[in-house]
Amino acid sequence: MNYRRLGNSDLSVSEISLGSWLTYGAGVEYERGKACLDAAFDAGINFIDTSNVYGLGAAEGFLGRALKGRKRDSYVLATKLYFPVSDADRGLSRKQVLKQIDLSLARLGTDYVDLYQCHRYDAETPIEETMAALSEVVRAGKARCLGFSEWNVAQIAGAFAVPGAERFVSSQPQYSILWRAPEKEVFPYCAKRGVGQIVWSPLAQGVLTGKYRPGQPIPEDSRAASPEMGGFIGRWLNAKTLRAVERLGAVAEKAGLSLPRLALAWVLRRPEVSSAIIGATRPEQVLENAKASGVKLSADVLAAVDQAVSDAVLT
């Protein structure tokens, strides 16, 4: 496993990280989730990402239990806030920031997180209020660093314009061979300000593993077949996209790579990307995906990738 610096922070994170959206504490039972987490550590993954809204706290609770007994400085732990966790609790107001960090820490069974992230932008709260509250969290020792997910350039600039506030070090956008929107503005803007990218859904929720075939039934043991985990995958399960993924599979085979390794190496080709978050329901998936770390793709392979998916890329 290779490691990269996360923006201007002092955090060194594994190129492949383990996420918990829709899986741990929700769609995957404890023992299998724990086996995935153990496999991640065995593979050299040191970066674990979660959120207070995943399973309405259940994912954080799973991690608090599963990480118990591991040396706290042996892994980098990130969580988020913004989305509703109850009828009264949502957003990035000072009240919510200070309340949700304490609830997250209690569920995670730790005194601090390494990275505390705004899961989305809160247009209803002044950015000055949000940044002041986040700065309090850092200065109280409850978080080492700050980040955001899916903010646009104007929103990021507004945060950096708040005088005296702690600075963001990470951005968490969706990014994959099939979804390239952050390349145009977010990547270059963040690079100039020392903000590293932690990309989510680099395998397009499993579509870029090649398990879904055009004209074929959805595999019974797949994420798409699960009521708990399949609610967001529909955008990729169309014939045009699945045919493009088939062509991509041929590119991977010619390059001597599995399709997941090719897809993960593709996002890691960008120096702005500090880590690619994978979701896994089985330990063998974790181990296979971890092998993408350090893979370098030639110019010919990159050109073949673009040709294979030219009619299916969303930007």
N, C-alpha and C positions, 0 to 999 in steps of 0.2 A: 504494500500500500504506500502510495506517495501522499505527501501532505503539502498544503498550501496555506499561506498566511491569509487570514480573513480581513481584507481591506487594510486599513491603517491600525488595526487592533494588534494585540499581542497573542491572539488566538491562532494556534496552528491546527487546522482541521483536515481530516482525511478527504481525499478527492471524491470518495463515495461516502455518503452519509445515510443513516437509516431514519426514515420518517414513520409517522404513526397515524396518518390520516386514513380513516375508514377501516383501520385494521385492529391494532392492539387496544384492548378494552372494549371493542365493539364487534367486528366481524370475525376476529380470530380468538380462540379460547386461550386462556393464560399459558398453559404448558407449551403450546405451539409458538405463541408469541415470545415466550422466554427462550425457546430454542433458537428462534430467529435472532434475538438480541445477543445470545451467546455466540452464535455463528458470526455475527457482525464483529464482535470483539476479537474472535479467533482470526478473522480476516484482516485485522488491523484498523477497522473502522473505529474512530474515536468520537464521532459527531452524531448526536441523537437529537432529532427535531420533533417537537410536538406542539400542542396548543390547548388552551383551556376549553375550547369548544369541541375538540375531538371527543366524541362520546359524552359530551357535556361533563367533562372532567375525568371520564373513565380512562382515557389514554394516559393522562398524567398519573392517575392512580395506579395503573398497570406499571408504569415506569418506576414509580416510587417503591413498589414492591419488588420488581424484577432487578432493580439496580442496587438494592440493599446489600451491603457487604462488600461492594466494589469501592476501591479507593476513589474518593470524590475528584481528585486531581488527575485521574486516569482517563477521563472522558470529558467532552465538551457538550453541555446540555443547553438546549434552546427551547423556549416556549413563546407563546403569543397571546395577545388579547385583542378584542374588538367586537367579534360577532356575539350575538345574544346568547347568554348562558342561562338566562331566566327572563321573565317578563320585565324585570326591573333592571337587569344588568347587561349593558352593552355599551360600546363606544370607547372613546379615549379621553373622557373627562378626568380631571384630577382625582375625583372620588373613585372612579372606576380603576384608574391606573393603580392607585394605592391599595384599593381593596383586592383587585384581582391578582396582583403579585403575591400578596400574602396567602391567598387561597391556593394559588398554583404551587408555591413553595411547600405548603402543608401537604398537598397531594403528592408532590414529588419527593417529599421526605428529605429536603435539603435546605440549607440556609441561604443559598444563592443559585441563580442560573448564570451561565456564562453569557447568554445572549437573550435579551428580552425584546420582542418584536411586535410592532403594530401590524395586525393581520390585514387591515385595510386602512384607508384614509377616512377620518371622521370629519365630514364637512360641517357637522353641527357643533363642533367644539373648536374654539380658537386654537390655532397651532401653538401659540405662545403658552396656553394653559397645558396642552399635552406635553410639550417639550420641557416645561418646568417640572411637571410631575415625574416624567421619565428621568430627568436629571436627579430628582430627589431619590428615586429608586437606586440609581447608580451610586450616589454619594452616601447612601445608607448601607452600601455593601450587599444589596439584595440582587443586583445584576452587575456583571462586569462590563458589558457592552450593550449597545442598542442597535436595532435594525427595523426594517419595515418590509412589507410584502405588497406587491402590486400597486405601488405609488407611481404617478407620472412625474415628469421632470419638474413641472410647476410646483407640485406638492413637495417634492424633495427640496427644491430651492427654498421654499418657504420655511422648511424646518432648519435649513442651514443659515437662514437669515435671522433666526432668533438669537439675540445677544446673550452670551453667558451660558448657553445650554450645552449639555453634553452632545457630542456629534454621533450621528449614525455611522456604523462601520459596515453594515450589510444590507443588501436588497434581496428579496426572495420572489423572483418572477417565475411564471410558467415559461419553460423553454425546452424545445426539443427539435428534432429534425422536421417535425410537422408543424411546429408553432414557433415562429422566429421573431415575433413582434418586438421583444426587448432590444434586439440588435441595433435598431435604427437610432433611438434616442437615449434610452435608459442606460445601456452599457457604456457608451462614451461619456455621458454626463457623470455617471457614478465613478468611472475610472479617474476622472480629473479631480475627484474629491475624496479619493481613498476609500470608496465604498465597494466591497467585494460582492459578487453574486453567488447566492445559494439557490440553485435552480430546482423547481419542483416539477413533477411529472415529466422527467426526461425520457421516459418510456411510453408517454401518452397513455398512462394508466394500464400499461401492459400490452397495448396494441403493437408497440414496436418490439415485442418479443416474438411476433409471428404466430401466436397461438390462435388468433382469430382469422378464419379463412373466408374469402368471398364465396357466398352461396352455400356455406356449410353451417350447421347448427352451432350455437355457442357451447363450448365445452362445459360440462356440468360442474367441474371443479375450478372454474375460472372466476375472476373477480366480477365479470359481467353477469354471471349467473347468480350472484349473491345479492339478496335484497338489501343487506347491510352495506355492501361495498360497491355495488354496480350502478348507483344512481347517476353518476356523472360521466359515464364512459360512452354514452350513446352518440355523441358528436363524432366519434371516430369510427363507429361501426357502420360505415356506408361502403358501398361497393367500390367507389373510386379510391377511397383511402386504403381499403384492404388490398386492392390490386397494386397500389403503389408500394405497400409494405411487402407484398410478394416479390416485386422487382428488387426491393431493397435487400431482401433475403438472399437473392442471387449475388448481389454486390458483396455482402458479408461473406458468403461462402467462397467467392473468388479471392477475397482478401485473407482467408484463413481464420475468420472470426465468427463467433456466434452473432446473431442479430442483436441481442441485448448489449453485447460488448461493443459492437460497432456504434450503436445508438448513444451509448454513454460516452465512448471515446469522442464522438462527434461533438457533444456539448462541452467536453473538457478540452477540446482543441483551442477554445477561447481563453486567453490569459485572464480575462475579466472574471471568469468563473472560478470560484474557490472550491465549490463542492456541488455534487449532483445528488439530490435526495432520491433514494429508492424506497419503494414500498414493497414489502415481501410478506407472503403468507406461509412460506416454507423455508427452512434453513438453506436448502440447496439453491434457492433463488438468490439468497444473500451472497453465498460463496461464488456463484457464477458472475453476478454483477460486480463483485469486488475485483474480479480479474480485469475489468476495464481500466483500472488505474494504471497509468504509465503507458497505455497503448497509444502509439502515434500513427496517424492516418496520412498516407501519401496524398499528394496533390491529385493523382489519378483517381484514388478512391473517393476523395471529396467531390471531385467532378462527377463521378459515377453516382454518388448519393444524390446530388442535386438533380441529375437527369432522371433518376428513378422516381423521384417524388415531385417532379416539376408541376404536375397538375393537381397536387393534393396539399401543398403547403398553405397554411393559414398565417397571415401576418397582421 
